Amino acid sequence: MTPVENIDVARALELLDGGAVLLDVREDDEWRAGHSPLATHIPLSSVPDAVDDLAHERRIVCVCRSGGRSARAAQFLTEQGFDVVNLEGGMTAWQSYGAEMVADDGEPTVA
């Protein structure tokens, strides 16, 4: 098993500025509560079915609430040949860092 690199929010933002994809693997209710406007949402359970929809030529930054589910998604995608890193601390770290968030209704939060 190839180890997946864990990165912090500052590094994630650098990668996103360079063209990486932010893949949010949280559940629908978590997504609605608050997410990055830069993110693509595919719940963890749907990631295997969405492999063909992801760009192999772009690095992927996986994120969830705290980093556990996204680490599993990152490991799976690495095994499928993608260039993937995991956002350590997830959206909790993203929010604490002060990175931009939006919500479907009201003030964005990490559910």
N, C-alpha and C positions, 0 to 999 in steps of 0.2 A: 504494500500500500504506500503510495507516494504521499508524504506529508504535505498538508495545505498550509500555506503561509498565512499567519494572522497579522493584520495591520490595524493601525489606529485611524481615527477619523481624519486627521490631517493628511495622512498618506492616501486614504480613500479619496479625499477631495482632489488631491493631485492627480490620481489615476483617472478620476472622472473628467477632470479638465483636459486630460490627454486622450479622451475618447473611450474610456472603459464604460461598461454597462453596470449600473447598480441594480442588482436583482434582490427584491424583497420577497422572502419566502414565508412571511407570516400569514396567519389566517385572515379572512375577509374583514372580520370585526376589528382586528388590530390595525389593518391597513386603513380602514375608514376613520379610525380614531386619530391617526397621524402618521404621515410618511414623507419621505423626501419627494419633492416635485420632479426629481431626476430619475426616480426609480421606476422599474418595470415590476409589476406584481404577478408572481406565480407562486401560489401556496406550495409548501414543501411536498405535499402528497401529489401534486400535479407536475412537479419538475420532470419526472421520467417521461411523461407524455409530451412535454414541451421541448424536448431536446432538439428536435428538428427546427424549432422556431428561433433558437438562439444562434447568434453569429459566432462562428468558430474563429473568425479573424479578430475579434475584440476581446480584451481581457474582461473578466466578470468579477465584480465585487459582490459577494453574497452577504446579505444582512437579514437578521431576524430581531427579536426583542433584545436578547442578551448575548447571542453568539453561538448557542448550542445547535439549534436547528440549521442555521446557515452553515455551520461547520460540516454538518452531514450533507447538505446540498452541495457544498463546495467539494467535498470528497467524492461524491457521486459524479459531479461534472468533470472533475479532474480525471477520473477513470474513463470518462467518455471522450477524453482528448481535448478538453477546454483548458484555457489558461485562467485559473481561478484563484482568488484570495478570499479570505474571510474577514469581515469587519468585527474585530474583537470588541466585546461590549455591546454590539448591536445598536439598535435604535435608542437604547438607553444612553449609550455613550454619545451617539449622534446628537441627541437633544441636549445633553450636558455640555457638549462642545459649543452649542449655539448654532449648529448648522441649520439651514432652512428646512422648515417642515410645513406641511399643509394638511388639512383635514377635510373630510366630506361635509361636515357640519361643525361649526363652532371653532373653538381654540384647539389646535393640534396637541395631542398628548401621546405618550407611549402607553398603550393598554396592556 
